[in-house]
Structure formats: structure tokens, C-alpha cells
Amino acid sequence: ALSWDAFDKLQLRGLLRYVGSRYQTDANTSQLPSYTVIDAGVSYAFSDQVAVDLRAFNLFNKDYAVTQYNPGQFILGRPRSFDIALRARF
């Protein structure tokens, strides 16, 4: 993970996630492939009490399997998506 305070109120973040191949059965007969996903974020503080965050997940929209529950059936990871959040402290 990388973080950079560009200005007093602006912060940029980047995250590279790598998950290696892993076995899905007790007998080690089924294996999921490894994957790499890149996430990013921007945070802007309007004041000491209020900030807004914009986060982007899976920037390159890579298809990857998080788990497998039957042969040939997988649960896929999060596609490219964005979150926005408003943070407030009282």
C-alpha cells in the first residue's frame, strides 16, 4: 500500500493486492489460480471534522475467483467499482 499527502487536505492512496494460488479441497486436488488487483483512493478534508473519500476497487476490472464451491463453479471477486464516503467527527 502506498499513501501520499499531496497537499494539506488531499491524500492519494494505492494498493496492490496479490493472492497466490491456493488449494480448495482437503486432498489438494483443486487449485484456484493466483490474481493481482489494483485499488486506489483519494481523500479530501474540508476541515478537521469533515472529509470525503473516493475509492476505486479492481481498477483494471480483472476477473478472478475468490473461492470455489463445486467443480467448475466459482464465486468471483469484486468487479471494478467505486465507493464514496463522507466522514464527520463530532
PyMOL commands that set and color helices and strands:
alter all, ss='L'
color gray80, all
select strands_A, chain A and resi 2-5+10-19+22-23+31-32+35-45+50-57+65-70+73-76+81-88
alter strands_A, ss='S'
color yellow, strands_A
deselect
rebuild
show_as cartoon
